[in-house]
């Protein structure tokens, strides 16, 4: 009964809904009078520019002939622009003369009828009623309950309101908020989506040959750029103005991209309003991931500090440091001499910081942290998807990729649209995909070959330094290890660049029909290779180094060189060193590239086109020129200013960098407790660098809708499962945790004598020819394994099985206990569906009584393919799946 009462209240609100004339529902700007005049308009000053096409031409006809301008390009361009006019768009052409070339711009604008037609075509959602519920996050709620001030919050002006929404229908226009203001009813990003939809489906030649859409024209270099305009400049005004009068780009710059905002919440709703849901979801995920790194960093730092305390109290460390000459160790190489075990006292103690009982707790904690992080991200993502009207987003039937249409050898009829489309046989695609897999295998083998080369480099360099008899002799092993890690980082980065280019070629050659399939296969290829490329060296150090060295008198060799053993402090400290050099070094290099490379590219692009001479407006064959001279140089137009910016490179490299980092801090965290802390510092910098690129250095991308982060989420789930197994094997086989535990319960609970327990004596046949010595291992005087070795092996395997079962069980319980969609979000979704059905169903019954022949017209429209030209009359009634009383029009037909 209470629900029906609520429905009556909602119906009353919806039926008598009035638009507040002082409120702009399509934009977050509420104080437009205080802003600078909008310059993103045609010359007449009233028609707004929704999209810009640009191309470059030589300054003279002689240069045009010498540069070999393709006549087909001129024909395609003219045909494309002509068909854009036929589709109902408004066009205005301008030219900018520079010292080296002429840049032609075509400004595009969609009138109201076109916007309405295509808004239905691509299922844009528009507001029904404003939601007044406050938007908070978990940290703000916790601080509020504790009555503490929130140092992370900031007062961002012009916050975009939240609405109950439904899919747009022209014949129900009166039901939507802001319908009386045609200029602002559709958001700017929605207008961009409509324009891009028209540009992407407009043909310029033979449809059977795939000569359709702006993407193909850009690939053929008929146009050099196609982009929506930024909303004014990002620089803040010099004089003090009310914050509400700032433009959206200025708000993003001042409250997000500036370095002073490093400790503030990101204005995610503003980011979504300006860049669309796909980019906003990336920054939401990055911010969520960075926030979750705080507890991981805290626990890791505590474990690291705990290692300092163990350095002073560890009994085996005291025994080793006070042993003097009691333990004479066997030579580390064939030409090396004997050495005292006590000489590595400092290194052994340093290894305790990374190899102690706390690392077991950290491994369990980080494994559960990763599982919980992914579960709560699913909840956060579902809340954001609903708030941003993407929870039920299903992409429309994807068009073939431009490259696919250009290279496909045959055509076939699309079962969805009924149109003839380019086709590539599945059998040939499968053969090419298998060939691509073989190339991946070959590249993995190349990575392993470089790994073997670096292993040999370390071994040979240590021998060379030892032979030199210089002051570096004592540190030969450490120098070889550090330089080997640096060399490995250089090789990793070089192979990454090479394979990313190779993956582009392979994925292009495989001829995937749609862009999403192409991106998924490309991401999968690159991730598989990068997984092996970045993690092969740490895996070798963690699980293979020092395992196959043999014993005195029977050492194993690789290409005639004795296999390398772990350093004096054990393999874990070497693994920590390798991780820090690769992870931190990669982060520093990437951040430097992201800071420097865009500025160099912008400088080169400006230098290539030359300085500006004059602007020409072309209209109906008449040219009006404005000279640009000296001090009186006019302000550069928005389309020209944005043309000088860089093309947005997408989010692939950003996601890949963070996912590789996620692997480092989860898979090998047992060896480096400080890895989450370094990742946290890097991400604080990464967010600001990415924000500055999108706000100040990139052309504005077309806002794309998305309801999650795509294939990256299952990739992180895979990394989480690998991390559990790796941490189990690290603790069991690489660290000294299990041997210490075994000795504590079988020999001495104080660990007195543990050092002698871990050392074996050289075999008798070796001692006859050499001085008797000790080496690490569990062998007798004949080189055979002792019973303790097999006891430890059984305990280690048991530990691995118990560890991974316990962690996976707890992770599964967390998955079951934490619902993917929060309860309040589910209620909001149900309420939104309910309101939309009731409001639109009432309007449908009214429409049926007023337009009795509507069904027939809808059936006839379903039997023919929609024209690219928008109809002059209203569109047929919608197919609202939420209304069970009205069957699908196609079923009625």
ABEGO torsion letter per residue (X at the ends): XAAAAAAAAAAAAAAABBBBAABBAABABABAAABBBBABBBAAGABBBABBBBBBBBABAAAAAAAGBBAAAAAAAAAAAAAAAAAGBBBBBBBBBBAABBBBBBBBBBBAAAAAAAAAAAGBBBBABBBABBBBBAAAAAAAAAGBBBAABBBBBGBBBBBBBBBBBAAAAAABBGAABAAAABBAAAAAAAAAAAAAABBABBAAAGBBEAAAAAAAGABABBBBBBBEBABBBABBBBAAABBAAAAAAAAAABAAAAABBBBAAAAAAAAEAAAAAAAAAAAAAAAAAAAAAAAAAAAAAAAAAAAAABAAAAAAAAAEAABBBBBABAABBBBBAAAAAAAAAAAAAABBAAAAAAAAAAAAAAAAAAAAAAAAAAAAAAAAGAAABBBBBBBBBAAAAAABABBBBBAAAGBBBBBBBAAAAAAAAAAAAAAAAAAAAAAAAAAAAAAAAAAAAAAAAAAAGBAAAAAAAAAAAAAAAAAAAAAAAAAAAAAAAAAAAAAAAAGBABAAAAAAAAAAAAAAAAAAAAAAAAAAAAAABGAAAEBBGBBBBBGGBBBBBBBAAEAAAAAAAAAAAAAAAAAAAAAAAAAAAAAAAAAAAAAAAEBBABBBBBBGGBBBBBBBBEAABBBBBAAAAAAABBBBAEAAAAAAAAAAAAAAAAAAAAABAAAAAAAAAAAAAAAAAAAAAAAAABBBBBBBBBABAEAAAAAAAAAAAAAAAAAAAAAAAABAAAAAAAAAAAABAAGBGAAAAABBBBBAAAAAABBBBBBBEBBBAAGBBBAAAAAAAAAAAAAAAAAAAAAAAAAAAAAAABBABBAAAAAAAAAAAAAAAAAAAAAAAAAAAABAAAAAAAAAAAABBBBABBBABBBBBBBBAABAABBBAAAAX
